[in-house]
Amino acid sequence: MRAAIKEVKQKTCKGCGGKFRPSLSTQKACSVKCALDLAKQPANQKVARKAIADRERREIQAQKQKLKSRSDYMREAQAAFNQWIRLRDEGLPCISCGRHHEGQYHAGHYRTVGANPELRFEPLNVHKQCAPCNNHKSGDIVNYRINLVHRIGADAVAFIEGPHQPRRYTIEDLKAIKAEYRAKIKQLKETAA
């Protein structure tokens, strides 16, 4: 038995207003002439321009991703981590001087990134610190350590000060770290709201 062929419904042409049987379900015009006339209408040109701009934007983003270096990924991961630290410690005072003020706060590392790159993304090693302590007093490490012992305990401070395995972050590691801390930032903002 042969299957019955379903007859295609007639549509009204958006260009000339006449009736036609479309060959495609998305066809809006009965002929090439009507399609060209339809494309010249301002509303359709705006949609077409937007589609072209979106495509170009996606292509540019893809090119930028290809040109990114490991240090670019490191910078992005560090920015997400630092933002999470500032949000995590939002209600706490500066770890070094113990004061609240209206100035800028940083994510201050107890063990510096230069001396201990393996502790760069260790949450126990990084706390909210005011800009004067972090920049002008080089972290004010003596007071930082005293307050750090009170905040996280002597065992955790001993862990931070102890030996650690060297670590080299790959681009995939950095992408995962950035995604992890962005998710944590979103979670903190949702619970705060």
Backbone torsions as a table, in degrees:
resi	resn	phi	psi	omega
1	MET	NA	143.7	177.8
2	ARG	-91.1	142.2	176.5
3	ALA	-76.5	140.7	179.6
4	ALA	-71.1	131.4	178.9
5	ILE	-83.4	126.4	-177.7
6	LYS	-79.0	131.4	-179.5
7	GLU	-78.4	135.1	-178.9
8	VAL	-77.1	133.9	179.8
9	LYS	-70.1	150.5	177.0
10	GLN	-77.8	147.5	176.2
11	LYS	-120.7	162.9	174.3
12	THR	-95.8	129.6	-179.3
13	CYS	-68.0	130.1	179.4
14	LYS	-73.7	-18.1	-179.2
15	GLY	-86.4	-54.6	-174.6
16	CYS	-108.9	-15.8	178.6
17	GLY	89.8	-1.5	179.7
18	GLY	-79.1	165.2	178.9
19	LYS	-88.9	144.1	177.2
20	PHE	-155.1	162.3	176.7
21	ARG	-104.0	113.3	-176.1
22	PRO	-73.2	147.0	175.9
23	SER	-88.6	-21.4	175.6
24	LEU	-123.8	150.5	-178.2
25	SER	-67.8	-22.8	-178.5
26	THR	-96.3	1.0	-177.8
27	GLN	-66.7	132.0	-177.2
28	LYS	-115.6	-13.6	-177.5
29	ALA	-123.8	152.8	-176.8
30	CYS	-83.0	-23.7	-178.1
31	SER	-146.0	173.3	178.8
32	VAL	-64.3	-40.6	180.0
33	LYS	-59.3	-46.8	179.1
34	CYS	-65.2	-36.9	179.1
35	ALA	-64.5	-41.6	178.0
36	LEU	-65.7	-41.6	177.4
37	ASP	-62.7	-39.0	179.5
38	LEU	-65.0	-39.4	-179.6
39	ALA	-67.8	-24.8	-178.4
40	LYS	-80.3	-10.3	-180.0
41	GLN	-68.9	139.4	-175.7
42	PRO	-56.3	-38.4	-178.8
43	ALA	-64.9	-41.1	179.9
44	ASN	-72.2	-33.8	178.0
45	GLN	-65.3	-37.3	179.4
46	LYS	-63.9	-43.0	178.7
47	VAL	-63.8	-42.9	-179.5
48	ALA	-65.0	-42.8	178.1
49	ARG	-61.5	-41.4	179.0
50	LYS	-64.2	-42.3	179.1
51	ALA	-63.1	-41.6	178.3
52	ILE	-65.1	-43.3	179.8
53	ALA	-63.9	-40.8	178.1
54	ASP	-62.5	-42.6	179.3
55	ARG	-63.4	-44.8	178.7
56	GLU	-62.8	-39.8	179.5
57	ARG	-63.1	-42.7	177.6
58	ARG	-63.8	-40.1	178.6
59	GLU	-64.6	-41.2	178.5
60	ILE	-63.8	-43.3	178.4
61	GLN	-61.7	-40.1	179.2
62	ALA	-64.3	-41.0	178.4
63	GLN	-65.0	-41.3	178.7
64	LYS	-62.0	-40.9	178.9
65	GLN	-61.5	-39.7	-179.8
66	LYS	-67.1	-31.3	-176.6
67	LEU	-85.6	-10.0	-178.0
68	LYS	-65.2	138.1	176.5
69	SER	-97.1	173.2	178.1
70	ARG	-61.2	-38.1	-179.4
71	SER	-66.8	-31.3	175.4
72	ASP	-64.9	-42.8	177.6
73	TYR	-66.0	-37.4	178.3
74	MET	-63.1	-43.7	-179.9
75	ARG	-62.0	-43.5	179.8
76	GLU	-65.6	-42.4	178.8
77	ALA	-64.8	-41.7	179.5
78	GLN	-64.0	-40.3	179.4
79	ALA	-63.1	-43.1	178.8
80	ALA	-65.4	-43.2	179.0
81	PHE	-62.0	-47.2	-179.3
82	ASN	-62.0	-39.9	178.0
83	GLN	-63.3	-40.8	178.4
84	TRP	-63.1	-41.3	178.7
85	ILE	-59.8	-46.9	-179.4
86	ARG	-63.0	-38.0	177.3
87	LEU	-70.7	-40.1	179.7
88	ARG	-60.4	-42.7	-176.0
89	ASP	-98.3	20.6	-172.3
90	GLU	-53.6	-44.1	-177.3
91	GLY	-83.8	-7.0	-176.8
92	LEU	-90.3	155.0	176.2
93	PRO	-78.3	176.4	175.9
94	CYS	-58.0	135.6	-177.7
95	ILE	-65.6	-27.9	-176.1
96	SER	-89.1	-55.0	-174.4
97	CYS	-96.1	-14.7	176.6
98	GLY	73.1	20.7	-179.5
99	ARG	-114.3	154.2	173.1
100	HIS	-101.1	136.5	175.1
101	HIS	-151.8	173.1	-175.6
102	GLU	-87.2	0.8	-177.5
103	GLY	-76.3	-169.2	-177.8
104	GLN	-83.0	143.1	176.5
105	TYR	-114.7	147.1	177.7
106	HIS	-117.3	170.8	170.3
107	ALA	-98.1	96.4	-174.3
108	GLY	-87.7	128.8	178.2
109	HIS	-87.1	133.5	175.0
110	TYR	-70.3	-57.1	172.7
111	ARG	-92.5	121.2	-171.4
112	THR	-64.5	155.9	179.8
113	VAL	-67.0	-34.2	178.7
114	GLY	-66.0	-41.5	-178.5
115	ALA	-82.0	-33.2	-177.4
116	ASN	-136.2	74.2	-178.9
117	PRO	-62.4	-22.0	179.3
118	GLU	-70.9	-16.3	178.8
119	LEU	-100.1	9.4	-177.5
120	ARG	-54.0	-44.1	-176.4
121	PHE	-109.2	25.7	178.0
122	GLU	-88.7	112.5	-176.7
123	PRO	-59.2	-30.1	178.7
124	LEU	-69.9	-23.1	-176.8
125	ASN	-87.6	-11.4	-172.6
126	VAL	-125.8	131.4	-179.7
127	HIS	-142.8	162.7	179.5
128	LYS	-64.5	130.8	-177.2
129	GLN	-140.8	138.6	179.9
130	CYS	-71.2	154.4	-177.3
131	ALA	-60.0	-42.5	179.0
132	PRO	-59.8	-41.7	179.5
133	CYS	-67.7	-43.2	-176.0
134	ASN	-71.3	-45.3	-174.8
135	ASN	-87.4	-50.1	-170.4
136	HIS	-87.5	-24.3	-179.9
137	LYS	-110.5	16.3	179.9
138	SER	51.3	40.2	177.8
139	GLY	90.9	-10.6	-178.4
140	ASP	45.1	58.2	-170.1
141	ILE	-58.3	-35.8	-178.3
142	VAL	-62.3	-52.7	178.5
143	ASN	-68.5	-33.6	176.8
144	TYR	-57.4	-48.0	-177.5
145	ARG	-64.2	-42.5	179.7
146	ILE	-59.5	-48.1	-179.2
147	ASN	-72.0	-29.7	178.5
148	LEU	-67.0	-39.5	176.7
149	VAL	-61.4	-41.1	178.1
150	HIS	-66.5	-37.0	-174.0
151	ARG	-79.4	-45.9	-174.2
152	ILE	-115.3	-9.4	177.9
153	GLY	98.4	155.8	-176.5
154	ALA	-66.8	-35.8	-179.9
155	ASP	-64.3	-42.4	179.8
156	ALA	-67.0	-37.7	177.4
157	VAL	-65.7	-40.0	177.3
158	ALA	-62.8	-37.6	175.9
159	PHE	-61.3	-45.4	-179.4
160	ILE	-63.7	-40.6	-177.5
161	GLU	-78.3	-16.2	-177.4
162	GLY	-73.7	178.1	-180.0
163	PRO	-73.5	148.9	-179.9
164	HIS	-136.5	151.7	176.6
165	GLN	-71.2	134.4	176.0
166	PRO	-61.0	148.0	-177.4
167	ARG	-139.6	133.6	173.4
168	ARG	-115.5	119.0	-177.9
169	TYR	-80.6	130.8	175.1
170	THR	-85.9	169.7	178.6
171	ILE	-62.0	-38.8	178.4
172	GLU	-65.2	-38.9	176.4
173	ASP	-60.3	-44.5	-177.0
174	LEU	-67.4	-38.5	176.1
175	LYS	-62.8	-41.7	-179.9
176	ALA	-66.5	-40.9	178.4
177	ILE	-63.4	-44.9	179.1
178	LYS	-60.6	-46.0	179.8
179	ALA	-63.5	-41.6	180.0
180	GLU	-60.8	-47.7	-176.7
181	TYR	-76.0	-27.0	172.6
182	ARG	-65.4	-40.1	177.4
183	ALA	-64.8	-40.7	178.2
184	LYS	-65.9	-37.5	177.2
185	ILE	-62.5	-45.8	179.9
186	LYS	-61.0	-41.9	179.6
187	GLN	-63.9	-43.4	178.9
188	LEU	-63.2	-41.2	-179.8
189	LYS	-66.9	-37.3	179.0
190	GLU	-67.0	-40.4	-179.8
191	THR	-72.0	-29.1	179.2
192	ALA	-74.5	-28.4	-177.0
193	ALA	-77.6	NA	NA
